[in-house]
């Protein structure tokens, strides 16, 4: 009987997992720096816009609790 099954080509061995991980993430550092800077910018903008309102809410809450 003739087998119709084909053999799979051999795979080349992969490098160690840690080396693959380092090589894959090395190019992503600028992306994380950009995300961090954009987040910091958004926090500064939101804090600048909502800071006085939040301060007033906090002062009102403290004055109600202390009775002044």
PQR file of N, CA, C, O and H, with PARSE charges and radii, in Angstrom:
ATOM      1  N   UNK A   1       0.832  -1.171   0.000 -0.4000 1.5000
ATOM      2  CA  UNK A   1       0.000   0.000   0.000 -0.0000 2.0000
ATOM      3  C   UNK A   1       0.881   1.241   0.000  0.5500 1.7000
ATOM      4  O   UNK A   1       1.860   1.306   0.743 -0.5500 1.4000
ATOM      5  N   UNK A   2       0.550   2.203  -0.810 -0.4000 1.5000
ATOM      6  CA  UNK A   2       1.315   3.442  -0.916 -0.0000 2.0000
ATOM      7  C   UNK A   2       0.709   4.467   0.041  0.5500 1.7000
ATOM      8  O   UNK A   2      -0.505   4.666   0.070 -0.5500 1.4000
ATOM      9  H   UNK A   2      -0.246   2.149  -1.414  0.4000 1.0000
ATOM     10  N   UNK A   3       1.561   5.101   0.808 -0.4000 1.5000
ATOM     11  CA  UNK A   3       1.088   6.101   1.758 -0.0000 2.0000
ATOM     12  C   UNK A   3       0.936   7.449   1.047  0.5500 1.7000
ATOM     13  O   UNK A   3       1.830   7.884   0.322 -0.5500 1.4000
ATOM     14  H   UNK A   3       2.547   4.940   0.784  0.4000 1.0000
ATOM     15  N   UNK A   4      -0.206   8.100   1.266 -0.4000 1.5000
ATOM     16  CA  UNK A   4      -0.435   9.419   0.676 -0.0000 2.0000
ATOM     17  C   UNK A   4      -0.050  10.524   1.645  0.5500 1.7000
ATOM     18  O   UNK A   4      -0.223  11.709   1.361 -0.5500 1.4000
ATOM     19  H   UNK A   4      -0.933   7.747   1.856  0.4000 1.0000
ATOM     20  N   UNK A   5       0.451  10.133   2.746 -0.4000 1.5000
ATOM     21  CA  UNK A   5       0.830  11.098   3.768 -0.0000 2.0000
ATOM     22  C   UNK A   5       2.146  11.772   3.387  0.5500 1.7000
ATOM     23  O   UNK A   5       3.113  11.105   3.019 -0.5500 1.4000
ATOM     24  H   UNK A   5       0.592   9.170   2.977  0.4000 1.0000
ATOM     25  N   UNK A   6       2.171  13.088   3.478 -0.4000 1.5000
ATOM     26  CA  UNK A   6       3.413  13.808   3.175 -0.0000 2.0000
ATOM     27  C   UNK A   6       4.121  14.154   4.471  0.5500 1.7000
ATOM     28  O   UNK A   6       3.493  14.270   5.524 -0.5500 1.4000
ATOM     29  H   UNK A   6       1.386  13.631   3.777  0.4000 1.0000
ATOM     30  N   UNK A   7       5.382  14.310   4.388 -0.4000 1.5000
ATOM     31  CA  UNK A   7       6.148  14.672   5.579 -0.0000 2.0000
ATOM     32  C   UNK A   7       6.214  16.190   5.681  0.5500 1.7000
ATOM     33  O   UNK A   7       6.258  16.905   4.680 -0.5500 1.4000
ATOM     34  H   UNK A   7       5.892  14.215   3.533  0.4000 1.0000
ATOM     35  N   UNK A   8       6.220  16.642   6.885 -0.4000 1.5000
ATOM     36  CA  UNK A   8       6.316  18.085   7.132 -0.0000 2.0000
ATOM     37  C   UNK A   8       7.757  18.534   6.976  0.5500 1.7000
ATOM     38  O   UNK A   8       8.683  17.804   7.328 -0.5500 1.4000
ATOM     39  H   UNK A   8       6.185  16.061   7.699  0.4000 1.0000
ATOM     40  N   UNK A   9       7.945  19.735   6.448 -0.4000 1.5000
ATOM     41  CA  UNK A   9       9.322  20.246   6.398 -0.0000 2.0000
ATOM     42  C   UNK A   9       9.808  20.548   7.810  0.5500 1.7000
ATOM     43  O   UNK A   9       9.028  20.954   8.672 -0.5500 1.4000
ATOM     44  H   UNK A   9       7.193  20.328   6.162  0.4000 1.0000
ATOM     45  N   UNK A  10      11.066  20.351   8.033 -0.4000 1.5000
ATOM     46  CA  UNK A  10      11.624  20.614   9.357 -0.0000 2.0000
ATOM     47  C   UNK A  10      11.656  22.109   9.638  0.5500 1.7000
ATOM     48  O   UNK A  10      11.959  22.920   8.763 -0.5500 1.4000
ATOM     49  H   UNK A  10      11.700  20.021   7.333  0.4000 1.0000
ATOM     50  N   UNK A  11      11.339  22.446  10.865 -0.4000 1.5000
ATOM     51  CA  UNK A  11      11.395  23.851  11.291 -0.0000 2.0000
ATOM     52  C   UNK A  11      12.799  24.170  11.774  0.5500 1.7000
ATOM     53  O   UNK A  11      13.507  23.325  12.320 -0.5500 1.4000
ATOM     54  H   UNK A  11      11.093  21.787  11.575  0.4000 1.0000
ATOM     55  N   UNK A  12      13.167  25.405  11.555 -0.4000 1.5000
ATOM     56  CA  UNK A  12      14.459  25.822  12.094 -0.0000 2.0000
ATOM     57  C   UNK A  12      14.285  26.058  13.587  0.5500 1.7000
ATOM     58  O   UNK A  12      13.228  26.527  14.009 -0.5500 1.4000
ATOM     59  H   UNK A  12      12.592  26.092  11.111  0.4000 1.0000
ATOM     60  N   UNK A  13      15.281  25.751  14.388 -0.4000 1.5000
ATOM     61  CA  UNK A  13      15.133  25.940  15.837 -0.0000 2.0000
ATOM     62  C   UNK A  13      14.967  27.419  16.175  0.5500 1.7000
ATOM     63  O   UNK A  13      15.610  28.286  15.584 -0.5500 1.4000
ATOM     64  H   UNK A  13      16.139  25.370  14.045  0.4000 1.0000
ATOM     65  N   UNK A  14      14.099  27.678  17.126 -0.4000 1.5000
ATOM     66  CA  UNK A  14      13.863  29.055  17.570 -0.0000 2.0000
ATOM     67  C   UNK A  14      14.900  29.450  18.619  0.5500 1.7000
ATOM     68  O   UNK A  14      15.400  28.599  19.354 -0.5500 1.4000
ATOM     69  H   UNK A  14      13.577  26.973  17.606  0.4000 1.0000
ATOM     70  N   UNK A  15      15.217  30.733  18.685 -0.4000 1.5000
ATOM     71  CA  UNK A  15      16.133  31.178  19.736 -0.0000 2.0000
ATOM     72  C   UNK A  15      15.440  31.080  21.091  0.5500 1.7000
ATOM     73  O   UNK A  15      14.231  30.860  21.169 -0.5500 1.4000
ATOM     74  H   UNK A  15      14.810  31.424  18.087  0.4000 1.0000
ATOM     75  N   UNK A  16      16.200  31.243  22.130 -0.4000 1.5000
ATOM     76  CA  UNK A  16      15.643  31.179  23.479 -0.0000 2.0000
ATOM     77  C   UNK A  16      14.530  32.198  23.629  0.5500 1.7000
ATOM     78  O   UNK A  16      14.579  33.276  23.036 -0.5500 1.4000
ATOM     79  H   UNK A  16      17.182  31.422  22.067  0.4000 1.0000
ATOM     80  N   UNK A  17      13.534  31.858  24.418 -0.4000 1.5000
ATOM     81  CA  UNK A  17      12.349  32.709  24.580 -0.0000 2.0000
ATOM     82  C   UNK A  17      12.710  34.112  25.063  0.5500 1.7000
ATOM     83  O   UNK A  17      12.118  35.088  24.604 -0.5500 1.4000
ATOM     84  H   UNK A  17      13.495  30.983  24.900  0.4000 1.0000
ATOM     85  N   UNK A  18      13.667  34.230  25.977 -0.4000 1.5000
ATOM     86  CA  UNK A  18      14.021  35.544  26.500 -0.0000 2.0000
ATOM     87  C   UNK A  18      14.621  36.428  25.405  0.5500 1.7000
ATOM     88  O   UNK A  18      14.337  37.625  25.352 -0.5500 1.4000
ATOM     89  H   UNK A  18      14.149  33.437  26.350  0.4000 1.0000
ATOM     90  N   UNK A  19      15.431  35.859  24.551 -0.4000 1.5000
ATOM     91  CA  UNK A  19      16.017  36.661  23.468 -0.0000 2.0000
ATOM     92  C   UNK A  19      14.955  37.102  22.475  0.5500 1.7000
ATOM     93  O   UNK A  19      15.005  38.223  21.969 -0.5500 1.4000
ATOM     94  H   UNK A  19      15.662  34.887  24.594  0.4000 1.0000
ATOM     95  N   UNK A  20      14.002  36.235  22.193 -0.4000 1.5000
ATOM     96  CA  UNK A  20      12.919  36.607  21.282 -0.0000 2.0000
ATOM     97  C   UNK A  20      12.098  37.731  21.885  0.5500 1.7000
ATOM     98  O   UNK A  20      11.736  38.682  21.192 -0.5500 1.4000
ATOM     99  H   UNK A  20      13.962  35.324  22.604  0.4000 1.0000
ATOM    100  N   UNK A  21      11.801  37.628  23.172 -0.4000 1.5000
ATOM    101  CA  UNK A  21      10.999  38.646  23.847 -0.0000 2.0000
ATOM    102  C   UNK A  21      11.706  40.004  23.814  0.5500 1.7000
ATOM    103  O   UNK A  21      11.076  41.026  23.547 -0.5500 1.4000
ATOM    104  H   UNK A  21      12.095  36.856  23.736  0.4000 1.0000
ATOM    105  N   UNK A  22      13.011  40.013  24.086 -0.4000 1.5000
ATOM    106  CA  UNK A  22      13.746  41.272  24.065 -0.0000 2.0000
ATOM    107  C   UNK A  22      13.766  41.874  22.666  0.5500 1.7000
ATOM    108  O   UNK A  22      13.612  43.085  22.508 -0.5500 1.4000
ATOM    109  H   UNK A  22      13.524  39.182  24.303  0.4000 1.0000
ATOM    110  N   UNK A  23      13.952  41.053  21.673 -0.4000 1.5000
ATOM    111  CA  UNK A  23      14.015  41.558  20.309 -0.0000 2.0000
ATOM    112  C   UNK A  23      12.663  42.101  19.871  0.5500 1.7000
ATOM    113  O   UNK A  23      12.603  43.113  19.173 -0.5500 1.4000
ATOM    114  H   UNK A  23      14.077  40.069  21.802  0.4000 1.0000
ATOM    115  N   UNK A  24      11.570  41.440  20.273 -0.4000 1.5000
ATOM    116  CA  UNK A  24      10.241  41.872  19.860 -0.0000 2.0000
ATOM    117  C   UNK A  24       9.829  43.169  20.525  0.5500 1.7000
ATOM    118  O   UNK A  24       9.159  43.983  19.889 -0.5500 1.4000
ATOM    119  H   UNK A  24      11.618  40.618  20.840  0.4000 1.0000
ATOM    120  N   UNK A  25      10.203  43.401  21.786 -0.4000 1.5000
ATOM    121  CA  UNK A  25       9.763  44.585  22.510 -0.0000 2.0000
ATOM    122  C   UNK A  25      10.699  45.773  22.364  0.5500 1.7000
ATOM    123  O   UNK A  25      10.351  46.878  22.781 -0.5500 1.4000
ATOM    124  H   UNK A  25      10.747  42.740  22.302  0.4000 1.0000
ATOM    125  N   UNK A  26      11.846  45.582  21.801 -0.4000 1.5000
ATOM    126  CA  UNK A  26      12.806  46.667  21.713 -0.0000 2.0000
ATOM    127  C   UNK A  26      12.256  47.835  20.908  0.5500 1.7000
ATOM    128  O   UNK A  26      12.501  48.987  21.269 -0.5500 1.4000
ATOM    129  H   UNK A  26      12.129  44.685  21.463  0.4000 1.0000
ATOM    130  N   UNK A  27      11.530  47.581  19.841 -0.4000 1.5000
ATOM    131  CA  UNK A  27      10.996  48.643  19.009 -0.0000 2.0000
ATOM    132  C   UNK A  27       9.766  49.307  19.574  0.5500 1.7000
ATOM    133  O   UNK A  27       9.293  50.299  19.019 -0.5500 1.4000
ATOM    134  H   UNK A  27      11.331  46.646  19.548  0.4000 1.0000
ATOM    135  N   UNK A  28       9.226  48.780  20.678 -0.4000 1.5000
ATOM    136  CA  UNK A  28       8.001  49.325  21.236 -0.0000 2.0000
ATOM    137  C   UNK A  28       8.256  50.400  22.284  0.5500 1.7000
ATOM    138  O   UNK A  28       7.306  51.026  22.755 -0.5500 1.4000
ATOM    139  H   UNK A  28       9.610  47.974  21.129  0.4000 1.0000
ATOM    140  N   UNK A  29       9.499  50.630  22.659 -0.4000 1.5000
ATOM    141  CA  UNK A  29       9.811  51.620  23.681 -0.0000 2.0000
ATOM    142  C   UNK A  29       9.342  53.019  23.281  0.5500 1.7000
ATOM    143  O   UNK A  29       8.747  53.691  24.124 -0.5500 1.4000
ATOM    144  H   UNK A  29      10.270  50.121  22.276  0.4000 1.0000
ATOM    145  N   UNK A  30       9.563  53.503  22.073 -0.4000 1.5000
ATOM    146  CA  UNK A  30       9.053  54.828  21.717 -0.0000 2.0000
ATOM    147  C   UNK A  30       7.533  54.934  21.850  0.5500 1.7000
ATOM    148  O   UNK A  30       7.012  55.997  22.186 -0.5500 1.4000
ATOM    149  H   UNK A  30      10.047  52.958  21.388  0.4000 1.0000
ATOM    150  N   UNK A  31       6.836  53.855  21.592 -0.4000 1.5000
ATOM    151  CA  UNK A  31       5.381  53.861  21.756 -0.0000 2.0000
ATOM    152  C   UNK A  31       4.981  54.071  23.204  0.5500 1.7000
ATOM    153  O   UNK A  31       4.066  54.840  23.499 -0.5500 1.4000
ATOM    154  H   UNK A  31       7.259  52.992  21.318  0.4000 1.0000
ATOM    155  N   UNK A  32       5.673  53.381  24.113 -0.4000 1.5000
ATOM    156  CA  UNK A  32       5.355  53.542  25.529 -0.0000 2.0000
ATOM    157  C   UNK A  32       5.739  54.929  26.032  0.5500 1.7000
ATOM    158  O   UNK A  32       5.039  55.493  26.873 -0.5500 1.4000
ATOM    159  H   UNK A  32       6.416  52.756  23.874  0.4000 1.0000
ATOM    160  N   UNK A  33       6.816  55.474  25.542 -0.4000 1.5000
ATOM    161  CA  UNK A  33       7.198  56.831  25.931 -0.0000 2.0000
ATOM    162  C   UNK A  33       6.137  57.820  25.456  0.5500 1.7000
ATOM    163  O   UNK A  33       5.762  58.729  26.198 -0.5500 1.4000
ATOM    164  H   UNK A  33       7.384  55.015  24.859  0.4000 1.0000
ATOM    165  N   UNK A  34       5.655  57.653  24.242 -0.4000 1.5000
ATOM    166  CA  UNK A  34       4.619  58.534  23.715 -0.0000 2.0000
ATOM    167  C   UNK A  34       3.335  58.422  24.525  0.5500 1.7000
ATOM    168  O   UNK A  34       2.713  59.438  24.833 -0.5500 1.4000
ATOM    169  H   UNK A  34       5.959  56.915  23.639  0.4000 1.0000
ATOM    170  N   UNK A  35       2.928  57.206  24.874 -0.4000 1.5000
ATOM    171  CA  UNK A  35       1.721  57.018  25.680 -0.0000 2.0000
ATOM    172  C   UNK A  35       1.876  57.683  27.041  0.5500 1.7000
ATOM    173  O   UNK A  35       0.942  58.317  27.533 -0.5500 1.4000
ATOM    174  H   UNK A  35       3.434  56.381  24.624  0.4000 1.0000
ATOM    175  N   UNK A  36       3.053  57.541  27.653 -0.4000 1.5000
ATOM    176  CA  UNK A  36       3.296  58.144  28.966 -0.0000 2.0000
ATOM    177  C   UNK A  36       3.231  59.666  28.895  0.5500 1.7000
ATOM    178  O   UNK A  36       2.614  60.304  29.748 -0.5500 1.4000
ATOM    179  H   UNK A  36       3.811  57.026  27.254  0.4000 1.0000
ATOM    180  N   UNK A  37       3.863  60.244  27.886 -0.4000 1.5000
ATOM    181  CA  UNK A  37       3.842  61.703  27.751 -0.0000 2.0000
ATOM    182  C   UNK A  37       2.441  62.230  27.459  0.5500 1.7000
ATOM    183  O   UNK A  37       2.044  63.269  27.986 -0.5500 1.4000
ATOM    184  H   UNK A  37       4.364  59.725  27.193  0.4000 1.0000
ATOM    185  N   UNK A  38       1.694  61.515  26.621 -0.4000 1.5000
ATOM    186  CA  UNK A  38       0.332  61.952  26.313 -0.0000 2.0000
ATOM    187  C   UNK A  38      -0.564  61.861  27.552  0.5500 1.7000
ATOM    188  O   UNK A  38      -1.403  62.733  27.778 -0.5500 1.4000
ATOM    189  H   UNK A  38       2.017  60.671  26.193  0.4000 1.0000
ATOM    190  N   UNK A  39      -0.386  60.813  28.347 -0.4000 1.5000
ATOM    191  CA  UNK A  39      -1.174  60.671  29.570 -0.0000 2.0000
ATOM    192  C   UNK A  39      -0.845  61.790  30.549  0.5500 1.7000
ATOM    193  O   UNK A  39      -1.743  62.370  31.160 -0.5500 1.4000
ATOM    194  H   UNK A  39       0.295  60.104  28.163  0.4000 1.0000
ATOM    195  N   UNK A  40       0.426  62.089  30.696 -0.4000 1.5000
ATOM    196  CA  UNK A  40       0.822  63.183  31.590 -0.0000 2.0000
ATOM    197  C   UNK A  40       0.247  64.512  31.103  0.5500 1.7000
ATOM    198  O   UNK A  40      -0.204  65.328  31.906 -0.5500 1.4000
ATOM    199  H   UNK A  40       1.156  61.618  30.200  0.4000 1.0000
ATOM    200  N   UNK A  41       0.262  64.725  29.799 -0.4000 1.5000
ATOM    201  CA  UNK A  41      -0.322  65.953  29.249 -0.0000 2.0000
ATOM    202  C   UNK A  41      -1.815  66.045  29.509  0.5500 1.7000
ATOM    203  O   UNK A  41      -2.320  67.111  29.861 -0.5500 1.4000
ATOM    204  H   UNK A  41       0.628  64.062  29.146  0.4000 1.0000
ATOM    205  N   UNK A  42      -2.521  64.941  29.340 -0.4000 1.5000
ATOM    206  CA  UNK A  42      -3.963  64.944  29.616 -0.0000 2.0000
ATOM    207  C   UNK A  42      -4.259  65.210  31.085  0.5500 1.7000
ATOM    208  O   UNK A  42      -5.196  65.940  31.409 -0.5500 1.4000
ATOM    209  H   UNK A  42      -2.110  64.075  29.055  0.4000 1.0000
ATOM    210  N   UNK A  43      -3.473  64.625  31.967 -0.4000 1.5000
ATOM    211  CA  UNK A  43      -3.670  64.866  33.404 -0.0000 2.0000
ATOM    212  C   UNK A  43      -3.459  66.337  33.729  0.5500 1.7000
ATOM    213  O   UNK A  43      -4.231  66.917  34.493 -0.5500 1.4000
ATOM    214  H   UNK A  43      -2.712  64.031  31.704  0.4000 1.0000
ATOM    215  N   UNK A  44      -2.435  66.943  33.165 -0.4000 1.5000
ATOM    216  CA  UNK A  44      -2.164  68.364  33.432 -0.0000 2.0000
ATOM    217  C   UNK A  44      -3.305  69.238  32.917  0.5500 1.7000
ATOM    218  O   UNK A  44      -3.732  70.171  33.597 -0.5500 1.4000
ATOM    219  H   UNK A  44      -1.808  66.472  32.545  0.4000 1.0000
ATOM    220  N   UNK A  45      -3.799  68.937  31.718 -0.4000 1.5000
ATOM    221  CA  UNK A  45      -4.895  69.740  31.152 -0.0000 2.0000
ATOM    222  C   UNK A  45      -6.170  69.582  31.974  0.5500 1.7000
ATOM    223  O   UNK A  45      -6.827  70.568  32.306 -0.5500 1.4000
ATOM    224  H   UNK A  45      -3.453  68.179  31.166  0.4000 1.0000
ATOM    225  N   UNK A  46      -6.515  68.340  32.299 -0.4000 1.5000
ATOM    226  CA  UNK A  46      -7.746  68.105  33.069 -0.0000 2.0000
ATOM    227  C   UNK A  46      -7.623  68.706  34.460  0.5500 1.7000
ATOM    228  O   UNK A  46      -8.581  69.287  34.971 -0.5500 1.4000
ATOM    229  H   UNK A  46      -5.981  67.539  32.029  0.4000 1.0000
ATOM    230  N   UNK A  47      -6.462  68.575  35.073 -0.4000 1.5000
ATOM    231  CA  UNK A  47      -6.243  69.152  36.402 -0.0000 2.0000
ATOM    232  C   UNK A  47      -6.370  70.675  36.352  0.5500 1.7000
ATOM    233  O   UNK A  47      -6.941  71.284  37.256 -0.5500 1.4000
ATOM    234  H   UNK A  47      -5.684  68.103  34.658  0.4000 1.0000
ATOM    235  N   UNK A  48      -5.843  71.279  35.304 -0.4000 1.5000
ATOM    236  CA  UNK A  48      -5.938  72.735  35.175 -0.0000 2.0000
ATOM    237  C   UNK A  48      -7.369  73.208  34.998  0.5500 1.7000
ATOM    238  O   UNK A  48      -7.750  74.253  35.524 -0.5500 1.4000
ATOM    239  H   UNK A  48      -5.379  70.784  34.569  0.4000 1.0000
ATOM    240  N   UNK A  49      -8.165  72.440  34.257 -0.4000 1.5000
ATOM    241  CA  UNK A  49      -9.557  72.832  34.038 -0.0000 2.0000
ATOM    242  C   UNK A  49     -10.457  72.506  35.228  0.5500 1.7000
ATOM    243  O   UNK A  49     -11.319  73.308  35.590 -0.5500 1.4000
ATOM    244  H   UNK A  49      -7.855  71.591  33.830  0.4000 1.0000
ATOM    245  N   UNK A  50     -10.267  71.347  35.834 -0.4000 1.5000
ATOM    246  CA  UNK A  50     -11.177  70.901  36.889 -0.0000 2.0000
ATOM    247  C   UNK A  50     -10.641  71.170  38.290  0.5500 1.7000
ATOM    248  O   UNK A  50     -11.366  70.977  39.266 -0.5500 1.4000
ATOM    249  H   UNK A  50      -9.568  70.695  35.541  0.4000 1.0000
ATOM    250  N   UNK A  51      -9.399  71.606  38.413 -0.4000 1.5000
ATOM    251  CA  UNK A  51      -8.794  71.827  39.725 -0.0000 2.0000
ATOM    252  C   UNK A  51      -9.555  72.800  40.598  0.5500 1.7000
ATOM    253  O   UNK A  51      -9.850  72.468  41.746 -0.5500 1.4000
ATOM    254  H   UNK A  51      -8.810  71.762  37.620  0.4000 1.0000
ATOM    255  N   UNK A  52      -9.891  73.998  40.106 -0.4000 1.5000
ATOM    256  CA  UNK A  52     -10.629  74.936  40.943 -0.0000 2.0000
ATOM    257  C   UNK A  52     -12.010  74.412  41.352  0.5500 1.7000
ATOM    258  O   UNK A  52     -12.441  74.619  42.486 -0.5500 1.4000
ATOM    259  H   UNK A  52      -9.651  74.266  39.173  0.4000 1.0000
ATOM    260  N   UNK A  53     -12.692  73.747  40.444 -0.4000 1.5000
ATOM    261  CA  UNK A  53     -14.020  73.212  40.774 -0.0000 2.0000
ATOM    262  C   UNK A  53     -13.904  72.124  41.834  0.5500 1.7000
ATOM    263  O   UNK A  53     -14.702  72.077  42.771 -0.5500 1.4000
ATOM    264  H   UNK A  53     -12.342  73.579  39.522  0.4000 1.0000
ATOM    265  N   UNK A  54     -12.915  71.254  41.687 -0.4000 1.5000
ATOM    266  CA  UNK A  54     -12.728  70.194  42.678 -0.0000 2.0000
ATOM    267  C   UNK A  54     -12.311  70.767  44.031  0.5500 1.7000
ATOM    268  O   UNK A  54     -12.708  70.257  45.078 -0.5500 1.4000
ATOM    269  H   UNK A  54     -12.267  71.293  40.926  0.4000 1.0000
ATOM    270  N   UNK A  55     -11.520  71.813  44.002 -0.4000 1.5000
ATOM    271  CA  UNK A  55     -11.121  72.461  45.248 -0.0000 2.0000
ATOM    272  C   UNK A  55     -12.332  73.053  45.959  0.5500 1.7000
ATOM    273  O   UNK A  55     -12.449  72.942  47.180 -0.5500 1.4000
ATOM    274  H   UNK A  55     -11.197  72.228  43.151  0.4000 1.0000
ATOM    275  N   UNK A  56     -13.232  73.680  45.208 -0.4000 1.5000
ATOM    276  CA  UNK A  56     -14.447  74.235  45.807 -0.0000 2.0000
ATOM    277  C   UNK A  56     -15.332  73.146  46.389  0.5500 1.7000
ATOM    278  O   UNK A  56     -15.875  73.311  47.482 -0.5500 1.4000
ATOM    279  H   UNK A  56     -13.137  73.770  44.216  0.4000 1.0000
ATOM    280  N   UNK A  57     -15.485  72.043  45.681 -0.4000 1.5000
ATOM    281  CA  UNK A  57     -16.287  70.925  46.186 -0.0000 2.0000
ATOM    282  C   UNK A  57     -15.681  70.391  47.480  0.5500 1.7000
ATOM    283  O   UNK A  57     -16.402  70.107  48.436 -0.5500 1.4000
ATOM    284  H   UNK A  57     -15.044  71.909  44.793  0.4000 1.0000
ATOM    285  N   UNK A  58     -14.367  70.256  47.511 -0.4000 1.5000
ATOM    286  CA  UNK A  58     -13.700  69.769  48.710 -0.0000 2.0000
ATOM    287  C   UNK A  58     -13.895  70.733  49.879  0.5500 1.7000
ATOM    288  O   UNK A  58     -14.186  70.301  50.994 -0.5500 1.4000
ATOM    289  H   UNK A  58     -13.781  70.487  46.734  0.4000 1.0000
ATOM    290  N   UNK A  59     -13.739  72.017  49.636 -0.4000 1.5000
ATOM    291  CA  UNK A  59     -13.907  73.005  50.700 -0.0000 2.0000
ATOM    292  C   UNK A  59     -15.338  73.000  51.238  0.5500 1.7000
ATOM    293  O   UNK A  59     -15.542  73.104  52.448 -0.5500 1.4000
ATOM    294  H   UNK A  59     -13.502  72.368  48.730  0.4000 1.0000
ATOM    295  N   UNK A  60     -16.332  72.879  50.352 -0.4000 1.5000
ATOM    296  CA  UNK A  60     -17.724  72.812  50.794 -0.0000 2.0000
ATOM    297  C   UNK A  60     -17.978  71.564  51.633  0.5500 1.7000
ATOM    298  O   UNK A  60     -18.682  71.630  52.641 -0.5500 1.4000
ATOM    299  H   UNK A  60     -16.167  72.794  49.370  0.4000 1.0000
ATOM    300  N   UNK A  61     -17.417  70.437  51.232 -0.4000 1.5000
ATOM    301  CA  UNK A  61     -17.604  69.204  51.989 -0.0000 2.0000
ATOM    302  C   UNK A  61     -16.971  69.314  53.373  0.5500 1.7000
ATOM    303  O   UNK A  61     -17.563  68.877  54.360 -0.5500 1.4000
ATOM    304  H   UNK A  61     -16.846  70.383  50.413  0.4000 1.0000
ATOM    305  N   UNK A  62     -15.788  69.888  53.453 -0.4000 1.5000
ATOM    306  CA  UNK A  62     -15.120  70.045  54.754 -0.0000 2.0000
ATOM    307  C   UNK A  62     -15.902  71.010  55.636  0.5500 1.7000
ATOM    308  O   UNK A  62     -16.058  70.759  56.831 -0.5500 1.4000
ATOM    309  H   UNK A  62     -15.308  70.243  52.651  0.4000 1.0000
ATOM    310  N   UNK A  63     -16.397  72.112  55.068 -0.4000 1.5000
ATOM    311  CA  UNK A  63     -17.151  73.074  55.878 -0.0000 2.0000
ATOM    312  C   UNK A  63     -18.458  72.465  56.365  0.5500 1.7000
ATOM    313  O   UNK A  63     -18.897  72.805  57.464 -0.5500 1.4000
ATOM    314  H   UNK A  63     -16.271  72.315  54.097  0.4000 1.0000
ATOM    315  N   UNK A  64     -19.093  71.596  55.620 -0.4000 1.5000
ATOM    316  CA  UNK A  64     -20.325  70.941  56.079 -0.0000 2.0000
ATOM    317  C   UNK A  64     -20.029  69.956  57.209  0.5500 1.7000
ATOM    318  O   UNK A  64     -20.814  69.828  58.148 -0.5500 1.4000
ATOM    319  H   UNK A  64     -18.737  71.319  54.727  0.4000 1.0000
ATOM    320  N   UNK A  65     -18.906  69.270  57.113 -0.4000 1.5000
ATOM    321  CA  UNK A  65     -18.562  68.294  58.150 -0.0000 2.0000
ATOM    322  C   UNK A  65     -18.162  68.990  59.433  0.5500 1.7000
ATOM    323  O   UNK A  65     -18.567  68.569  60.517 -0.5500 1.4000
ATOM    324  H   UNK A  65     -18.269  69.374  56.350  0.4000 1.0000
ATOM    325  N   UNK A  66     -17.375  70.047  59.332 -0.4000 1.5000
ATOM    326  CA  UNK A  66     -16.897  70.740  60.537 -0.0000 2.0000
ATOM    327  C   UNK A  66     -17.900  71.748  61.058  0.5500 1.7000
ATOM    328  O   UNK A  66     -17.779  72.175  62.206 -0.5500 1.4000
ATOM    329  H   UNK A  66     -17.046  70.389  58.452  0.4000 1.0000
ATOM    330  N   UNK A  67     -18.884  72.149  60.269 -0.4000 1.5000
ATOM    331  CA  UNK A  67     -19.924  73.065  60.717 -0.0000 2.0000
ATOM    332  C   UNK A  67     -19.545  74.533  60.640  0.5500 1.7000
ATOM    333  O   UNK A  67     -20.214  75.367  61.250 -0.5500 1.4000
ATOM    334  H   UNK A  67     -18.982  71.802  59.336  0.4000 1.0000
ATOM    335  N   UNK A  68     -18.489  74.874  59.906 -0.4000 1.5000
ATOM    336  CA  UNK A  68     -18.095  76.279  59.784 -0.0000 2.0000
ATOM    337  C   UNK A  68     -18.743  76.917  58.612  0.5500 1.7000
ATOM    338  O   UNK A  68     -18.526  78.101  58.355 -0.5500 1.4000
ATOM    339  H   UNK A  68     -17.946  74.197  59.410  0.4000 1.0000
TER
END
